[in-house]
Amino acid sequence: MRQADNLRRTKGTTAVQMKDVAARAGVSISTVSHVVNNTRPVAGDTRDRVLEIMRELSYYKNVSGRRLARGRSDAFGLIISDIENPFFPELIKNFDQAAVEVGFDVFLSTTNYDSKHAENAVRRMIENKVQGVAVMTSQIDSIRIDELLANDIPVVLLDGGGVSRGRSNVRVDYSRGAREVVEYLRNMGHEQISFITGPQNRTSARTYKQALMTALENNRMHLTRCVEGNHTIEGGRAAMLSLLAEKDVPSAVLCGNDLTALGAIRALAESGIPVPSQFSIIGADDISYARYANPPLTTVRVARDQVGKMAFLALQRLARTRRRTGAEYVVETHLVIRDSSCAASSPVNLHSALQPSP
């Protein structure tokens, strides 16, 4: 009865403090602190007892107090372009998992490809005193990166160029994936190849295009046509329709990302043209939808699980050291062959086939 009364008094209107947990668990305040903040290993039985008392007393660590005392929160920031883009969920999941494993939270924000949204995202990171920020989008002005660095917040970029003090970079190396896809098309007899690129104001889109152009040149091949898309399904559909309007159409179409490829397949389906018997369509990224497309999509895979985990580890390494020496980390790509591509068919004039019957 006395224990229950003590519990009720402890759980009253006054906030439960770390000393209350320590007294109840029969351990020192420093031991409770190590359990709460993951700052030092604590014996399993002791740790379990402290956690149980914390649950009984409804104890929550004072994040705002720690922030004032240390000048930093227990969170890392993550800025992405668009939460609806299937490229990002796996990246977010693995970044978050890596953070949680070492006792940190993740503060997520999006830019929606808008400079004002990007400015607000950076302001929120600074105001919340995050440990560091992973900027996983190239659609953010360099002045925003400079703002973070000026506030002593280290940054890790995705395909963001050079490194410097407080600034590291995760670079997606498209060279292997580009080489594999070009060699695959050559071996499958494709000579007429077009490319629907991503927006050329985005670093990653330009980098992938350059890797493909280099791979084509090394194989003494060239593109019949290059159309700029916008990395959306509707953009892929529109770009594919423009290719179909040409007199000489390709036998294979490379796409800047998988959403573009899905739009291209949609345009071909609407036009009554089968994939892959008349067109081989190849995407990039290998989003989760790619394997469930109709037909399942051949694509150049970017390991987003590696990107997310690598971005957090690189950011944590920067935040831990006073020197804040930046570094570059590389994620490779490779070709994943599924059912949206096959050997080149006999040349046909699809332009005439698409004309309405007289």
N, C-alpha and C positions, 0 to 999 in steps of 0.2 A: 504493500500500500504506500509506504514511504517512497519507494522508487518511482511509483506512478505519479505521486504528487510532485516529486522533484522534476520528473520529465515534463509534467504539465507546466510547472513554473518556468523551466528552461525554454519551453516552446511557446511562451507567452508573447506579449506584444514586443518585448525587447528582442532585437536581432541576436541570433545565436552567434557567438564568437569562437575563434579557434581555441581559446583557453577552456571554453565549456566542453568542447569535444575532447580535449586532452585530459581534463579532469575526469570525465565520464569513462574514457577508455583506459585510464591509468597509465598514460604515457606523457612524455614531455611535449610542450608546444612545438618545439622544433621537429619532432617526429611527425606530428600532424601536418606541419608545413611541408615536409618532404613528400608526404602522401598526396596532399592537395596539389602541389606544384610539380611533382615528378622531378625534384631536384637532386634526390639521392635515393639509392635502393633501400627499401625497408623490408624486413623479414615478412614472409608471406602471411603468417598468422596475425602478426601485429597490424599489417596493412589491412587485412580483411576486417579485423576488429574496429579499426579506425573508420573504415568505409561504412560499416554497419551502424556505428554510432552517428556518423554524419547523416545517414538516411533517417535514423530514428529522430534526430533533433532537427531535421530539415535544414541542415547547414549548407550554405552556399558561399563560396569564396567571394570576397569583396573585390570585384574586378576594378571598379572605379578607384578604390583606395590604392590598390596595387599600381594602377596607372599613374596616380598622383605621386606615389612614393618612388616609382622607378622611371617614370617618364615614358613608359611604353606599355601597351596592352599585351595580352597573351594571344593576340591574333595576327595572322598574316593576311595580307590583302591579295585578292585575285580579280583582275579586270579582264573581261572577255568582250567580244563584239556583240553577240546576239545569243540569248539563251535558247532561242528556237532553232538555231543552227545545229543539226545533229553532230557536227564535228566536236562540239564542246562538252556534252554530258560525261563522256568517259574521261576526258581530261580533268574536269571538275572533280569527278569521283575519286580519281587517283591522287590528285593534289590534296583533297580533303582527307583522304585516308592516311597519307603520309604525315599530314599535320597532326591528326588526332592521335596517331601512334606515339608521338612524343609530347602529347599534352597541350597542343595549341589548337585554337579555333581558326576558322576561315571567314573572312569578311568579303563577300562576293558582290561585285558590281558590274554593270554592263554599259557599253557606250552606244549601242544601237547604230553604230557608224555615224554618230552625230558629235560634232566638236563640243557642243554645249553639254551634252551628256557626259562626255569624256572629262570635261573640266569639273563637273559636279562629282564624278566618281573619284577623281584625284583629291578634291577638297575633302570628301568624306574620309578618305584614307588618312589624310593628314590630321583631321580633327579627331579621329579615333585612335591616333597614335599607334598605328600598326607597326609590327616589327620590320616588315618589308613588304613589297608589292610585286607580284608576278603579273606583268602586262602581256597577256596572251593574245594581243591583237596589234596589227601594224597600223590600224586606223586611229592613231592618237598622235597629237602634235608633240614634237620634241620639247617644246616649252613645258609641257605637262610632266615629262620625265625629269626635266631640270628642276621643277618645283619639288618633286619628291626628294631628289638628291639634296636640294638646298635645305630641306628639313631633316636631313640625316636619315632618310628612309631609303635603304638599298632597294635596287630594282633588278628584276630578271625579265628580259624581253624574249619574245618568240620571233625569230628571224629579224632581229632588230639591229643588225650590223655590229659595229665594233664594241669592244669592252673597255672599261675604264674603272677608276676607283668608285666603288659602290654600285657598279653596273656590270652584270653578266648577261650572257646571251645563250639561248637554246636554239641551235640552228638545225633546221630540217635539211638533210643532205639528199637532194632529189636525184643526184647523179646515178646512183645504182638503179633506182626505179625507172628512170628515164632510159638508161641503157638497156635494161631488161625488156621494156615495152617496145622499144624500137627494134631490137633484135628479134623479138617474138613476131612482130608484124612482118619483118623482112623474111623470116623463115616460113611464115604462113602465106607468102606470096603477095602481100599487099604493096602496091606501088603508088596508088592514089590515096593519099592520107591528108585529111584536114584536121584542124585543131581549133576547138572553141576554148579560148583562154579565159582566165579569170580577169577581173578588172585590173588594168595595168597601173593603176595608182596604188596598188597593194604590193608590198615587197614580196610576199610569198608567191603571188601570181607571176610576177616578173621573174623570180628565181626559178620557178618550175618551167616556165617557157624557155628560159635560157638553157636549162639542163636538157630539155627536149631538142632544142635546136642544135646543141653541141653533139648529142647522141645521133641525130639524123646526119649531120655533117660527117661524123666519124664512120658512118655506115654508107656514105655516098648516096644518101637519100635526101628528099626535100618535101616540104609541104605543098600541096596543090592550092590550099587556101587557109588563111588564118582569120578567124572571126572573134572579136572580143565579146565575151559574155559578162554576166554580173553575178555568177556563182549561185543563181537561184534556179528552181525547176522551170519557171516560166521563161527565164532568160535562156536556158538551154533549149527549150521548145522553139522559141523565136529564132535562135541562131541556127538550129537544125532546119527549120523551114526556109531560111535564107539560103542554106547550102543546097537544098532540094530545088530551089528556083534556078540554080545554075545549069548550064547545058551539060557540062561534064561534072558528074558528082563522084565523090571518093568512094572507095570500098571500105575504108576504116575512118572513124572519127575519134580523135583523142579529146578528152574534156578536162577542163581545169579543176573540176571537183565532181563528186558523185551526184550532187543535186543537178548539176548541168547535164550529166549523162542521163539521169532519170527523165529530165525534160526532153532530151534528144530522142530517147526511146518512145516517149509519149507522142512526139511529133510524127515519128515513123509509123506508129500504130494507127494514128489518125489518118495517115496517108495510105494505109494498107500495105506497107512495106515491111516484110519480116526481118527480124533481128534474131540470129546473126547471118542468115543465109544470104541476104543482100547487103547488109551493113554490119560491120563489127563496131561496137561502141565500147569505149574504155574510159573509165572514170579515174578519179584520184581521191584519196583519203581513206577509203574503205570504211565508211560509216556503217552503223548497224543495219540500216535498211538495205545496204548493197547486196547482201546475200539473199534477201527476200524479194528482190525486184523480179520482174517478169520480162526477160529472163534474168537469173542471177548475174550480177554485174562483175565483169572483169575490171580490175582497178589497180592502181598503184597505191599500196598501203602505207599510211603514215601511222606509226605506233603511238596513238594518243595516250595510252596508259603510261608509256615511257616518258612522253612529253610532260604529263602532269606530275609524275613522281620526280622526274629530273628537275623540273622547275622549282618544286618545293625544296629539294635538297640543296640546289644551287643557292636559293634565297636564304635558307637557314645558315649555310656556310658563310655567306656574306654578313648576315646579321650577327654572327657569333664573334667575328674578328674585328679588332679595332682598325686594322689596316684597310679592310674592305676591298681587297684586291679582286677585281673582276676576272672572270674566266669564260671560255666558250665551251659549251657542251653540245655534242652532235647526236642527232637521232637519224638513223638510216631509213631508207624506204625500199620496198621491193614489190615486184609484180605478183598479184594474186589472180590466177586464171580461173574464170567461171564460164558461164554459158552465153554471155553477150558477145563473144568473139569466136571466130573460127577462120579457116583458110579462106583466102580471097576467092570469090566466085568469078565466073566468066564476065568480062566487061559488058555492061548493058547501058543503054541510054534511058535512065529513069525519067529524064525530063519529058520525053515523049510518052512514056508509060503513064505519067501523072496527068497528062492532058485529058480533059473530058471527052468522052466518045461523041462522034458527030451524030 
